[in-house]
């Protein structure tokens, strides 16, 4: 027979599980809880700002990691997979819904019987199998830092991009890409003097970038753009015109936002 007593909130535990990172290490993670789920919905439905939605996702990852690691140092793939696994474990979903509008050009007939060409525009409903998500790059660099020689006795050290850097490096804007590369600058070495990037003014950083040869910038971009993100290819068929599609989705933006 049950007895009366004071309610103990600690009696309710949140399920945990392990996520294997790209480096082979495992991280203990807990499932998403209702408060975090509600915040995700509010950010997605109540704000047009991408930053608000990214912040909600980052909060989930920060809260869900049970081990003593810095979530800001994770690769984008590891960060995104921890979020996806925490979301899936907490909601009981093993698939992520992904809907598209059919762009196939079809013949349409209006009320007057006049034919015209236009997009089918039917809604195609698809789903991403979480177990089939893979890294977006085949060769994943293990160099967390890399030095680039600018000229004799002058070099710049870059760090590997993190989840928060992805939005800049994957933009179509040249200005955004430049900012994304500069954001990875960690230090500048001149002779035997190493200057931490935090001690260099934005003006000097921009001028430094402008003085680097395009060939070196291209190598820097190649290094920072080799970003492992979550990726999955889904095959779908339009229910209206029967056009078949194969969509490859890359990054948390295309999965959830």
LOBAPA-553186 format. One record per residue (C-alpha): residue number from 0; z, y, x; chain; residue in three letters. Coordinates in nm, 2 decimals. Layout:
BEGIN
{r NUM, {Z, Y, X}, 'A', 'Ala'}
...
***
This chain:
BEGIN
{r 0, {0.00, 0.00, 0.00}, 'A', 'Unk'}
{r 1, {-0.10, 0.34, 0.13}, 'A', 'Unk'}
{r 2, {0.19, 0.59, 0.21}, 'A', 'Unk'}
{r 3, {0.19, 0.96, 0.18}, 'A', 'Unk'}
{r 4, {0.19, 1.17, 0.49}, 'A', 'Unk'}
{r 5, {0.03, 1.47, 0.67}, 'A', 'Unk'}
{r 6, {-0.34, 1.45, 0.72}, 'A', 'Unk'}
{r 7, {-0.44, 1.41, 1.08}, 'A', 'Unk'}
{r 8, {-0.79, 1.56, 1.15}, 'A', 'Unk'}
{r 9, {-0.80, 1.36, 1.48}, 'A', 'Unk'}
{r 10, {-0.83, 1.04, 1.28}, 'A', 'Unk'}
{r 11, {-1.19, 1.13, 1.22}, 'A', 'Unk'}
{r 12, {-1.39, 1.06, 1.53}, 'A', 'Unk'}
{r 13, {-1.75, 1.15, 1.59}, 'A', 'Unk'}
{r 14, {-1.98, 0.87, 1.71}, 'A', 'Unk'}
{r 15, {-2.10, 0.88, 2.07}, 'A', 'Unk'}
{r 16, {-2.38, 0.72, 2.26}, 'A', 'Unk'}
{r 17, {-2.56, 0.74, 2.60}, 'A', 'Unk'}
{r 18, {-2.88, 0.91, 2.69}, 'A', 'Unk'}
{r 19, {-3.06, 0.82, 3.01}, 'A', 'Unk'}
{r 20, {-3.19, 1.12, 3.21}, 'A', 'Unk'}
{r 21, {-3.51, 1.13, 3.41}, 'A', 'Unk'}
{r 22, {-3.31, 1.08, 3.73}, 'A', 'Unk'}
{r 23, {-3.17, 0.75, 3.60}, 'A', 'Unk'}
{r 24, {-2.82, 0.89, 3.53}, 'A', 'Unk'}
{r 25, {-2.67, 0.84, 3.19}, 'A', 'Unk'}
{r 26, {-2.49, 1.11, 2.99}, 'A', 'Unk'}
{r 27, {-2.24, 1.06, 2.71}, 'A', 'Unk'}
{r 28, {-2.35, 1.24, 2.40}, 'A', 'Unk'}
{r 29, {-2.20, 1.28, 2.05}, 'A', 'Unk'}
{r 30, {-2.39, 1.30, 1.72}, 'A', 'Unk'}
{r 31, {-2.47, 1.63, 1.56}, 'A', 'Unk'}
{r 32, {-2.22, 1.74, 1.30}, 'A', 'Unk'}
{r 33, {-2.26, 1.92, 0.97}, 'A', 'Unk'}
{r 34, {-2.17, 2.27, 1.10}, 'A', 'Unk'}
{r 35, {-2.44, 2.24, 1.37}, 'A', 'Unk'}
{r 36, {-2.69, 2.10, 1.12}, 'A', 'Unk'}
{r 37, {-2.62, 2.39, 0.89}, 'A', 'Unk'}
{r 38, {-2.67, 2.64, 1.17}, 'A', 'Unk'}
{r 39, {-3.00, 2.48, 1.26}, 'A', 'Unk'}
{r 40, {-3.12, 2.52, 0.90}, 'A', 'Unk'}
{r 41, {-3.00, 2.88, 0.88}, 'A', 'Unk'}
{r 42, {-3.18, 2.97, 1.21}, 'A', 'Unk'}
{r 43, {-3.50, 2.79, 1.10}, 'A', 'Unk'}
{r 44, {-3.51, 2.92, 0.74}, 'A', 'Unk'}
{r 45, {-3.33, 3.25, 0.77}, 'A', 'Unk'}
{r 46, {-3.49, 3.40, 1.09}, 'A', 'Unk'}
{r 47, {-3.84, 3.46, 1.21}, 'A', 'Unk'}
{r 48, {-3.70, 3.51, 1.57}, 'A', 'Unk'}
{r 49, {-3.78, 3.21, 1.80}, 'A', 'Unk'}
{r 50, {-3.48, 3.31, 2.01}, 'A', 'Unk'}
{r 51, {-3.24, 3.25, 1.72}, 'A', 'Unk'}
{r 52, {-3.38, 2.90, 1.67}, 'A', 'Unk'}
{r 53, {-3.37, 2.82, 2.04}, 'A', 'Unk'}
{r 54, {-3.00, 2.95, 2.05}, 'A', 'Unk'}
{r 55, {-2.91, 2.71, 1.77}, 'A', 'Unk'}
{r 56, {-3.07, 2.42, 1.95}, 'A', 'Unk'}
{r 57, {-2.90, 2.51, 2.27}, 'A', 'Unk'}
{r 58, {-2.56, 2.53, 2.10}, 'A', 'Unk'}
{r 59, {-2.61, 2.17, 1.97}, 'A', 'Unk'}
{r 60, {-2.68, 2.04, 2.32}, 'A', 'Unk'}
{r 61, {-2.40, 2.23, 2.47}, 'A', 'Unk'}
{r 62, {-2.15, 2.09, 2.22}, 'A', 'Unk'}
{r 63, {-2.29, 1.74, 2.21}, 'A', 'Unk'}
{r 64, {-2.27, 1.66, 2.58}, 'A', 'Unk'}
{r 65, {-1.93, 1.49, 2.64}, 'A', 'Unk'}
{r 66, {-1.96, 1.46, 3.02}, 'A', 'Unk'}
{r 67, {-1.88, 1.73, 3.27}, 'A', 'Unk'}
{r 68, {-2.24, 1.86, 3.33}, 'A', 'Unk'}
{r 69, {-2.41, 2.19, 3.30}, 'A', 'Unk'}
{r 70, {-2.67, 2.17, 3.02}, 'A', 'Unk'}
{r 71, {-2.85, 2.47, 3.17}, 'A', 'Unk'}
{r 72, {-2.94, 2.27, 3.48}, 'A', 'Unk'}
{r 73, {-3.11, 1.99, 3.28}, 'A', 'Unk'}
{r 74, {-3.48, 1.94, 3.30}, 'A', 'Unk'}
{r 75, {-3.65, 2.05, 2.97}, 'A', 'Unk'}
{r 76, {-3.73, 1.69, 2.89}, 'A', 'Unk'}
{r 77, {-3.36, 1.58, 2.93}, 'A', 'Unk'}
{r 78, {-3.24, 1.88, 2.74}, 'A', 'Unk'}
{r 79, {-3.48, 1.82, 2.45}, 'A', 'Unk'}
{r 80, {-3.41, 1.44, 2.44}, 'A', 'Unk'}
{r 81, {-3.04, 1.50, 2.42}, 'A', 'Unk'}
{r 82, {-3.10, 1.73, 2.12}, 'A', 'Unk'}
{r 83, {-3.34, 1.49, 1.95}, 'A', 'Unk'}
{r 84, {-3.11, 1.19, 2.00}, 'A', 'Unk'}
{r 85, {-2.80, 1.38, 1.88}, 'A', 'Unk'}
{r 86, {-3.00, 1.50, 1.58}, 'A', 'Unk'}
{r 87, {-3.13, 1.15, 1.50}, 'A', 'Unk'}
{r 88, {-2.79, 0.98, 1.55}, 'A', 'Unk'}
{r 89, {-2.61, 1.23, 1.33}, 'A', 'Unk'}
{r 90, {-2.87, 1.23, 1.05}, 'A', 'Unk'}
{r 91, {-2.97, 0.87, 1.06}, 'A', 'Unk'}
{r 92, {-3.33, 0.96, 1.10}, 'A', 'Unk'}
{r 93, {-3.55, 0.76, 1.35}, 'A', 'Unk'}
{r 94, {-3.86, 0.97, 1.28}, 'A', 'Unk'}
{r 95, {-3.93, 1.34, 1.28}, 'A', 'Unk'}
{r 96, {-4.16, 1.47, 1.01}, 'A', 'Unk'}
{r 97, {-4.47, 1.66, 1.13}, 'A', 'Unk'}
{r 98, {-4.70, 1.81, 0.87}, 'A', 'Unk'}
{r 99, {-5.05, 1.97, 0.94}, 'A', 'Unk'}
{r 100, {-5.32, 2.14, 0.74}, 'A', 'Unk'}
{r 101, {-5.66, 1.98, 0.75}, 'A', 'Unk'}
{r 102, {-5.91, 2.19, 0.93}, 'A', 'Unk'}
{r 103, {-6.21, 1.97, 0.87}, 'A', 'Unk'}
{r 104, {-6.51, 2.17, 0.73}, 'A', 'Unk'}
{r 105, {-6.61, 2.03, 0.39}, 'A', 'Unk'}
{r 106, {-6.84, 2.13, 0.11}, 'A', 'Unk'}
{r 107, {-6.67, 2.30, -0.18}, 'A', 'Unk'}
{r 108, {-6.81, 2.38, -0.52}, 'A', 'Unk'}
{r 109, {-6.66, 2.68, -0.71}, 'A', 'Unk'}
{r 110, {-6.64, 2.72, -1.09}, 'A', 'Unk'}
{r 111, {-6.99, 2.85, -1.10}, 'A', 'Unk'}
{r 112, {-7.13, 2.54, -0.93}, 'A', 'Unk'}
{r 113, {-7.20, 2.73, -0.60}, 'A', 'Unk'}
{r 114, {-7.16, 2.52, -0.28}, 'A', 'Unk'}
{r 115, {-7.00, 2.66, 0.03}, 'A', 'Unk'}
{r 116, {-6.85, 2.54, 0.35}, 'A', 'Unk'}
{r 117, {-6.48, 2.58, 0.43}, 'A', 'Unk'}
{r 118, {-6.17, 2.41, 0.57}, 'A', 'Unk'}
{r 119, {-6.04, 2.12, 0.36}, 'A', 'Unk'}
{r 120, {-5.69, 2.27, 0.40}, 'A', 'Unk'}
{r 121, {-5.52, 1.96, 0.25}, 'A', 'Unk'}
{r 122, {-5.16, 1.89, 0.37}, 'A', 'Unk'}
{r 123, {-5.14, 1.59, 0.60}, 'A', 'Unk'}
{r 124, {-4.80, 1.44, 0.64}, 'A', 'Unk'}
{r 125, {-4.72, 1.26, 0.96}, 'A', 'Unk'}
{r 126, {-4.41, 1.14, 1.15}, 'A', 'Unk'}
{r 127, {-4.31, 1.11, 1.51}, 'A', 'Unk'}
{r 128, {-4.14, 0.79, 1.61}, 'A', 'Unk'}
{r 129, {-3.84, 0.90, 1.83}, 'A', 'Unk'}
{r 130, {-3.85, 0.57, 2.03}, 'A', 'Unk'}
{r 131, {-4.21, 0.65, 2.13}, 'A', 'Unk'}
{r 132, {-4.14, 1.00, 2.27}, 'A', 'Unk'}
{r 133, {-4.23, 1.02, 2.64}, 'A', 'Unk'}
{r 134, {-4.23, 1.28, 2.92}, 'A', 'Unk'}
{r 135, {-4.53, 1.52, 2.91}, 'A', 'Unk'}
{r 136, {-4.61, 1.47, 3.28}, 'A', 'Unk'}
{r 137, {-4.67, 1.15, 3.47}, 'A', 'Unk'}
{r 138, {-4.55, 1.26, 3.81}, 'A', 'Unk'}
{r 139, {-4.21, 1.43, 3.79}, 'A', 'Unk'}
{r 140, {-4.10, 1.63, 4.09}, 'A', 'Unk'}
{r 141, {-3.76, 1.55, 4.24}, 'A', 'Unk'}
{r 142, {-3.76, 1.87, 4.43}, 'A', 'Unk'}
{r 143, {-3.50, 2.08, 4.26}, 'A', 'Unk'}
{r 144, {-3.59, 2.37, 4.50}, 'A', 'Unk'}
{r 145, {-3.90, 2.44, 4.70}, 'A', 'Unk'}
{r 146, {-3.98, 2.69, 4.97}, 'A', 'Unk'}
{r 147, {-4.31, 2.88, 4.98}, 'A', 'Unk'}
{r 148, {-4.42, 3.05, 5.30}, 'A', 'Unk'}
{r 149, {-4.54, 3.41, 5.23}, 'A', 'Unk'}
{r 150, {-4.62, 3.49, 5.59}, 'A', 'Unk'}
{r 151, {-4.47, 3.41, 5.94}, 'A', 'Unk'}
{r 152, {-4.09, 3.42, 5.91}, 'A', 'Unk'}
{r 153, {-4.10, 3.51, 5.54}, 'A', 'Unk'}
{r 154, {-4.05, 3.26, 5.26}, 'A', 'Unk'}
{r 155, {-3.94, 3.25, 4.89}, 'A', 'Unk'}
{r 156, {-3.74, 2.96, 4.75}, 'A', 'Unk'}
{r 157, {-3.81, 2.86, 4.39}, 'A', 'Unk'}
{r 158, {-3.60, 2.64, 4.16}, 'A', 'Unk'}
{r 159, {-3.72, 2.39, 3.90}, 'A', 'Unk'}
{r 160, {-3.76, 2.55, 3.55}, 'A', 'Unk'}
{r 161, {-3.50, 2.47, 3.29}, 'A', 'Unk'}
{r 162, {-3.53, 2.45, 2.91}, 'A', 'Unk'}
{r 163, {-3.48, 2.82, 2.87}, 'A', 'Unk'}
{r 164, {-3.77, 2.90, 3.10}, 'A', 'Unk'}
{r 165, {-4.03, 2.69, 2.91}, 'A', 'Unk'}
{r 166, {-4.12, 2.96, 2.66}, 'A', 'Unk'}
{r 167, {-4.23, 3.20, 2.93}, 'A', 'Unk'}
{r 168, {-4.42, 2.94, 3.14}, 'A', 'Unk'}
{r 169, {-4.61, 2.80, 2.85}, 'A', 'Unk'}
{r 170, {-4.72, 3.13, 2.70}, 'A', 'Unk'}
{r 171, {-5.08, 3.24, 2.70}, 'A', 'Unk'}
{r 172, {-4.98, 3.58, 2.82}, 'A', 'Unk'}
{r 173, {-5.04, 3.65, 3.19}, 'A', 'Unk'}
{r 174, {-4.75, 3.89, 3.19}, 'A', 'Unk'}
{r 175, {-4.53, 3.61, 3.05}, 'A', 'Unk'}
{r 176, {-4.64, 3.36, 3.31}, 'A', 'Unk'}
{r 177, {-4.57, 3.61, 3.59}, 'A', 'Unk'}
{r 178, {-4.23, 3.68, 3.46}, 'A', 'Unk'}
{r 179, {-4.18, 3.30, 3.43}, 'A', 'Unk'}
{r 180, {-4.26, 3.25, 3.79}, 'A', 'Unk'}
{r 181, {-4.04, 3.54, 3.91}, 'A', 'Unk'}
{r 182, {-3.76, 3.40, 3.70}, 'A', 'Unk'}
{r 183, {-3.76, 3.09, 3.92}, 'A', 'Unk'}
{r 184, {-3.71, 3.29, 4.24}, 'A', 'Unk'}
{r 185, {-3.38, 3.18, 4.40}, 'A', 'Unk'}
{r 186, {-3.38, 3.35, 4.74}, 'A', 'Unk'}
{r 187, {-3.60, 3.53, 4.99}, 'A', 'Unk'}
{r 188, {-3.58, 3.45, 5.36}, 'A', 'Unk'}
{r 189, {-3.69, 3.70, 5.62}, 'A', 'Unk'}
{r 190, {-3.63, 3.57, 5.98}, 'A', 'Unk'}
{r 191, {-3.28, 3.43, 5.97}, 'A', 'Unk'}
{r 192, {-3.16, 3.65, 5.68}, 'A', 'Unk'}
{r 193, {-3.14, 3.48, 5.34}, 'A', 'Unk'}
{r 194, {-3.12, 3.72, 5.04}, 'A', 'Unk'}
{r 195, {-3.00, 3.59, 4.71}, 'A', 'Unk'}
{r 196, {-3.23, 3.69, 4.43}, 'A', 'Unk'}
{r 197, {-2.94, 3.84, 4.23}, 'A', 'Unk'}
{r 198, {-2.90, 4.10, 4.51}, 'A', 'Unk'}
{r 199, {-3.26, 4.21, 4.49}, 'A', 'Unk'}
{r 200, {-3.37, 4.48, 4.24}, 'A', 'Unk'}
{r 201, {-3.63, 4.41, 3.97}, 'A', 'Unk'}
{r 202, {-3.85, 4.67, 4.13}, 'A', 'Unk'}
{r 203, {-3.85, 4.50, 4.47}, 'A', 'Unk'}
{r 204, {-3.90, 4.16, 4.31}, 'A', 'Unk'}
{r 205, {-4.21, 4.28, 4.13}, 'A', 'Unk'}
{r 206, {-4.35, 4.44, 4.44}, 'A', 'Unk'}
{r 207, {-4.28, 4.13, 4.64}, 'A', 'Unk'}
{r 208, {-4.47, 3.93, 4.38}, 'A', 'Unk'}
{r 209, {-4.76, 4.18, 4.41}, 'A', 'Unk'}
{r 210, {-4.78, 4.13, 4.79}, 'A', 'Unk'}
{r 211, {-4.80, 3.75, 4.78}, 'A', 'Unk'}
{r 212, {-5.15, 3.60, 4.82}, 'A', 'Unk'}
{r 213, {-5.31, 3.46, 4.50}, 'A', 'Unk'}
{r 214, {-5.34, 3.11, 4.68}, 'A', 'Unk'}
{r 215, {-4.96, 3.10, 4.72}, 'A', 'Unk'}
{r 216, {-4.90, 3.22, 4.37}, 'A', 'Unk'}
{r 217, {-5.13, 2.94, 4.25}, 'A', 'Unk'}
{r 218, {-4.91, 2.69, 4.44}, 'A', 'Unk'}
{r 219, {-4.60, 2.84, 4.29}, 'A', 'Unk'}
{r 220, {-4.74, 2.81, 3.94}, 'A', 'Unk'}
{r 221, {-4.84, 2.45, 4.00}, 'A', 'Unk'}
{r 222, {-4.48, 2.38, 4.10}, 'A', 'Unk'}
{r 223, {-4.31, 2.55, 3.81}, 'A', 'Unk'}
{r 224, {-4.56, 2.44, 3.55}, 'A', 'Unk'}
{r 225, {-4.51, 2.07, 3.62}, 'A', 'Unk'}
{r 226, {-4.24, 2.08, 3.35}, 'A', 'Unk'}
{r 227, {-4.15, 1.75, 3.19}, 'A', 'Unk'}
{r 228, {-4.10, 1.80, 2.82}, 'A', 'Unk'}
{r 229, {-4.08, 1.57, 2.52}, 'A', 'Unk'}
{r 230, {-4.43, 1.46, 2.41}, 'A', 'Unk'}
{r 231, {-4.57, 1.23, 2.14}, 'A', 'Unk'}
{r 232, {-4.91, 1.16, 2.00}, 'A', 'Unk'}
{r 233, {-4.94, 1.08, 1.63}, 'A', 'Unk'}
{r 234, {-5.25, 0.96, 1.44}, 'A', 'Unk'}
{r 235, {-5.31, 1.08, 1.08}, 'A', 'Unk'}
{r 236, {-5.57, 1.06, 0.81}, 'A', 'Unk'}
{r 237, {-5.64, 1.34, 0.56}, 'A', 'Unk'}
{r 238, {-5.56, 1.22, 0.21}, 'A', 'Unk'}
{r 239, {-5.83, 1.45, 0.07}, 'A', 'Unk'}
{r 240, {-6.14, 1.43, 0.30}, 'A', 'Unk'}
{r 241, {-6.04, 1.12, 0.50}, 'A', 'Unk'}
{r 242, {-6.08, 1.30, 0.83}, 'A', 'Unk'}
{r 243, {-5.88, 1.12, 1.10}, 'A', 'Unk'}
{r 244, {-5.67, 1.33, 1.35}, 'A', 'Unk'}
{r 245, {-5.49, 1.25, 1.67}, 'A', 'Unk'}
{r 246, {-5.23, 1.52, 1.75}, 'A', 'Unk'}
{r 247, {-5.03, 1.54, 2.07}, 'A', 'Unk'}
{r 248, {-4.71, 1.74, 2.03}, 'A', 'Unk'}
{r 249, {-4.54, 1.88, 2.34}, 'A', 'Unk'}
{r 250, {-4.20, 2.04, 2.36}, 'A', 'Unk'}
{r 251, {-3.92, 2.10, 2.12}, 'A', 'Unk'}
{r 252, {-4.11, 2.40, 1.97}, 'A', 'Unk'}
{r 253, {-4.38, 2.17, 1.83}, 'A', 'Unk'}
{r 254, {-4.13, 1.91, 1.72}, 'A', 'Unk'}
{r 255, {-3.87, 2.12, 1.53}, 'A', 'Unk'}
{r 256, {-3.96, 2.49, 1.52}, 'A', 'Unk'}
***
